[in-house]
Amino acid sequence: MKITVIGTGYVGLVTGACLADVGIEVSCVDIDHKKIDGLKNGILPIYEPGLKDIVLRNFEKGRLHFTTDLSEGIKGSSAAFIAVGTPPGEDGSADLQYVLAVAKSIGQCMEDYLVVITKSTVPVGTAEKVRGAVASTLDARGVSFGFDVASNPEFLKEGAAIEDFMKPDRIVVGVDSEQAQKTLDKLYRPFTLNGHPVIFMDIPSAEMTKYAANAMLATKISFMNDIANLCEKMGADVNWVRKGIGSDPRIGNKFIYPGIGYGGSCFPKDVKALARTGRENGHTMRILEAVEQVNDAQKSVLYNKISAYFGGKLEGKTIAFWGLSFKPNTDDMREAPSVVIANLLTSAGANVRAYDPVAMEEAKHQLGDSITYCASAEEAAQGADALALITEWTEFRVPDWDKVAEAMNGKVLFDGRNLYRRETLAEIGFDYYGIGQGQQI
């Protein structure tokens, strides 16, 4: 079986590499010549644990191909995944120009029956637009190859994408023909042998499922951050509250860790897009609009704590950042809280010294030379008046606090992820401020 994946970003590259790893022949297509040349030489455009090994292994075995020529890539394929970006427009809606451009290109290149699958996160109704784009292009060519359209949203967590793809909780597929279902069933059979289910449904429901899933997870995060902020005012500790509610199986213990707001490529844009879809259909998504408002405010919480600690006088203060990416195990800086916090601090006259294990280059695209980039956590702490934990990378879990204290000018830690214990820091003379731990400045 051969398939084509169009787009070699996060979703496309993970999809192509993992499908190749179970024996399927995969052609990954992208219009970016530099990116394709890099992939052919083992240079990946993204950081994702385990992905490089899978790409290199399958490229060397001849199962994974990279090309800028869609005609070459699609020849002999049973299915073509559209995995290009759907960035938010100014009004929050998903921008479908790249998806529809690919659909037209498929119509120009296909020479036989094909299942065209939207893998990108797209709003309800996109499959019909894709169908129309392919059909109109075939008509313009004067040919009538049969084709079907399907929706197969991804549920990959950055930092754990390989595990999520290889051992999925579920595989959601929207189809409206028996032939398309048979093709997708064959494609995903290697992933269902251990009981991981493929849930076939109608296409609009599949498209909605992706947005609903991300919106629910974002809601849990914003809810818990709102509770954390109230805990501070009431003298409660959100860490105990989290454990108390997380033990209820109806709630669960995932995505209820308070912090400094969600970021990344999915939650922010999908919440905006779903809220926009609601407005377009005469239905205000009141909960989601509140989720977004809470999250926007939460990204300033750590700055507010730092400013209050120094009495609003941040001019000339040096703040060390541990972590920059929006979450661990990724270099993704999209919508990262670190950007908001750093901009607020530098605007107030503070100096920021930052270290992140993998996201430094990406951070430079967002923050430029407004902050100082350091080679280690210890270097970032050198001469700092305060330390802020931004991203809970594993290497930050058990630092040598005596060395950190010796390197710093001040002894105060602002823990944006509640990674540390106040008692431990107090023993070596640190002031400690976490999120929602019954302590106001």
N, C-alpha and C positions, 0 to 999 in steps of 0.2 A: 504494500500500500504506500502511495506517495501523497503527501499533502504539501501545501504552500502556506507559509506564514508571511504576511505583508506587514512590515514594521518590525524593527529590531530594537525597540526600546525595552523597557522592563518586562512588560507582559509578553510581547512577541518573542523575545529571546528566551525567556524561561519556557514558554510554551513549545517553541521549536526544539530546544535542547532536550527537554524532558520527553517529548514524543519520539525524538531520535533515539533516546536512551533505551526505549523498549523495543527498538527494531524497525520503526517506521522511517521511511526515507523522507527527509524534510528539506525543502528549499526555503531559506529565509531571504526575503527580498526587501530592499530599502533603496530609496533614491539618493541617500547620502553616500557618495563614493568613499569618502574618508572613513566612515564608520564600517562599511563593508570591507575595505582594504585592511582596516585594523583587525576585524574579526578573523579574516583569513590568516592573519599573522599572530593570532592569539591575544589580541588586545581588545578587551571588552569595554563597552561604553558606560557600563554601570558596575557598581560593586554589590554583589549578593553572595553570601557564603555558599561555597560548593558549586557555584554556577560555572566558574572558569574550568574546573576539572571536567565537568560534563560536556561543555562546549568543545574543549580540546580533544577529548577522547572520541567523541562522535564525528568531529571533523576529520580526524586522522583515519577513522574507520570508513569514511566515505558515506556515512548516513546523513550528515548534516552539511548542507551547502549554503553558500552565501553569494548573492548576486544582486546587481542593480537592474537586471533585465527581467521584467515580469513575464514576458513571453517565454523566456527560457525556464524561469522558475515554475510557471504554472503548467507547462507541458507535461501531460501524463498524470496530473494530479486528480484525485477524487474529491478533494475539498480544498478550499482556500479560506484561511482565517484573516480577517481584517483586524489588525492589532495596532492601529495608529492612534495618535493622541486626540482627545476631545477636550481641549482646554476651555475653561469658562469664558464666556463673552462678558462684556461690561455689565449686562443685565443679569448675570449669573447662569444663563442658559448654556447648555453644552454646545460647543462649536463643532458642527458636523462636516465642515468643508473638506477635511482630510479623509474622513470615512467615505463620503460620497465621491470624492475624486478617485479613490481607490476602486470603488464600485464601477465607475466608468472605465477605468483602466482594465479591470477584469473583463468587462464586456468587450473591450477592444482586442483582448489577447486570447480568450478562451476558444477552444476548438472542439470541445466535446462537453457532455453533461458534467456539471460541477455543482457541488453544494457550497454556497457562499455563506460563511459563518461570521457574524459580528462577535468578536472577542473584546473589542473596546467597550468601555462603559458608555452606553448610549440610552437616551430616553425612549420611553414607549412610543412606538410608531416608526422608529428608525429603520427597522427591517423592511417595512413597506417602501420607504424612500430608497433604500439600497436596491430592492427589487426593481423599482421604477428606473433607477439609474442604469442598472445592468440591461434591462429590457430595451430601454430607449437606445442604448449604444448598439445592441445587437441589431435592432431595427435599422439603425443608420448604416450598419454594415451590410444589411440585406441578407442576414443569416438568422436561423431560428434554432440554435442549440437549446436543448432543455436545461433548466437549472432550478435549483431550490435555494431558498434563503433560510438560515437558521440563526438562533441566538444562543450563545454559549458563554455567559458572563464568567469572569474569573473571580476567584475568592482567595487571592494570594496575599499573605502578609509579608511585607518587606522585612528581610532578615530571616525569614523562614519559608521562602517561596518554594524551594525545591521539595521540602518535606510536604508542604501543602499540595503541591501538584502530584507528587508520587503517591501520597497517602491522603487523599482528599476526604473531608467530612462528607461531602456530597458533590456530585457533578450535575449542574442544572443545564438542561438543554431545551430550548424552545423550537418546535418543528411544526410544520403543517402538511407534511407528506410522508407516506410510508417509506419511500426511497431515501429521503433525507434521514429519517430515524434509523434505518438500517445502516447507513453510512456512518453516522455518529456512534451507533452501538458498536460497530466493528472497531472504530477508531479508539474507543475508550475501554474496550474489553480488557486489555492488559491491566487496567487500573481498578477493575471491579472484581478481579479474581479473589481478593481477600475480603470481599463483602462491602466495599465502598460503593454506595448506590449512585446510579444515574437516574435522575428524576426528569422524565420527559413531560413536557407541558406545552401549552400554546405559547406562541412567540411573545405576545404582549406581557403575559405573566412572567416569562423568563426575564424580559427586559426590566420589569418592575422589581423583580426579586433582588437584583443586584443593588439597586438604589435603596430598597427597603432595608437590606442587610446592613449596608454602611451607615444609613441614617440611624438605625437602632443602636449600633455600636457607638456612634458619635453621641447619641442621646445619653447612653450610660455614662460616658466620660463627662459630659457637661453636667449631668445630674450630680455626679459624685463631687465635681469641683464646686458646685453650688453648695452642697452639703458641707464640704470642707470649709468654705468661707464662713458659713454660719457657725460651724463648730468653733472657729477662732473667737467669734463674738460671744459665744455661750460658755466657753471654758471646757468644751468637750474635745476628745481626741479622735479625729477621723480614722486613725489607724485601727482603733478598737471598733468603731462603728462599721468600718469596712469588713472586718472579720465577723462581726455579729450578723450583718446582712448577707455576706457572701456564703455563709454556711447554709443558708436557705436554698435548696436546689431549684426553687422557682426563680431565684435571682442569679445564683451562681457567683463565682469569685473572679470572673474574667471581665476586663474593661471597667473595673470599679476602683482603680487606683487613682487617687487624686494627683494633680500635678500642675503644670503650667500651660495646659491647653493642648489640643491635638493639632497635628500638622500633616505634612505629606501630600502626596498627589491625589489621594482618593477622598478622604472624609470632607475636607473643605469644599472641594468643587462639587462632590455628589450631593452634599446637603444643600448647597446653593441651587444646584440644578433641579433637585426634587421640589424645593420650595418654589422655584420659578415655574415648574410644570404645574404645580397646584394653582398658582395665580392665573396662569394661562387658561386653566380649565374652571375658573370660578370657584376654586376651593383653597382657602388660606390654610397653609400648613403651620398652624400656630405653634405647635410644639417645636418643630424644626427651626422656625425663625427665632425662638427663644434659645434653642441649642446653639445657634450660630452667635447670638449676642453674648451668651455666657462665655463661649470659647474666645471670642475676640477680647473680652474684658480679662479673661484669665491669663492671657499672654503678658499682661502688664503687672500681674500680682507680685512677681519676684522683684521687678523694678521698684514697685511701690514700697516693698519691705526694705530694700536697700536704701532708698531715698529717706524713708522715715528714720532708719537707724542712724544715718548721718545728719539728721535734722534738716534735710533738704539741701545740704551743702555738699554737692558732689564734684565741684570744680577741683581738678587736680587729683582726685582720688583714683586709685588703680584697683580695678575689679578683675579677678581671675575667673575665667570660664572653664569649667571642665565639661566638654562636650559642646557640639554645635548642631549636629544632625537632629532631625525631628524625633528620632528614636534610635536605639542601638542597632548595630549590625547593618547599617545602611549609610550611604553617603548622601542621601536625599536631603536637600535643604529647602525644598518647596514648602512654603507656609510654616517654616520652622519657628517656634517661639524664640529661639536664640536671636533671630534677626530683629524682632520687635524689641527685645530687652536690650540688645547691643545698641540699637539706634537711639533708644530713649536715654541710655547712659551716656553715650557720646554727645548727644544733643545737650545734655546737662553739664558737659565739661569733663566727664570722667574718661579715664583711659581703660580700655579693655584688652587684657592679655588672654588669649584663648588657645586651647589645645583640644583636638579631636583625633581619634585614631585613624579615621579614613575620610572625613568630610572636609578637610582643609581646603582643597582645591575648589570644591563646589561652593564652599562658603565665600571664597574670594569673588565668585561671580555675583554674590548677593551683597557682600559687605565691603568689597574692594579693600582699600588700605586704611579704612576707618578704624580698624582694630589691629592689634599685633598678634601674629600667628607664631605659636611656640612649638618646639619639637617634643615636648613632654609635659605631663601634668605638673611635674616639679618646677619646670622652667616657667610655666604659666603663673604659678604661685609666687615666684620670686618677686619680692618687693610689693606684693599686693596688700591693699588695705582690707580687702574682703574677698572671700572665695564663694563662687556660685556654682552649684552642681546643676547643669542644664540637661545633660543626657546621661542616663544610667548605664554607661558602658561597663562591662565586666571588670575591666582593669581599674576602675575607680572604687570598687567595692571595699577593698581593705588597704587603703594607703598607709604609708608610714607617717602617722600624724605628727610625730616628733620632728621629722625632717620638714614636713609641710609648715609647721608652726615656726620653725627656725628660719625658713625662707621668707615668710610673710612679715609685713610691717604690722598688720593688725591680726586679731584673732577672732574672726567672726565668719560663720559659714551660713549661707543661704541655700538650703537643700530643696531644689525644685522638684525632687522625685521621692522625697521621704525615704532616702536610702540609708541614712545613718541614724544613730541613736543619740539623743541629746545628752544622756548620762555619760556616754563614752567621750564625747567632745568636751563636756564640762570638766572631766578629770584632767584634761591637759590645758584647761583655761580658755576654751573657745566659747563664745556666745553662739547659740544655735537657733536657727529659725527655719522650720519646715512649712509644710502646707497643711492647714487645718488642724493644728495640734494644740489648740486651746491657748495659744500664746499670741498676744498682739504687741506690736511695738508702739 
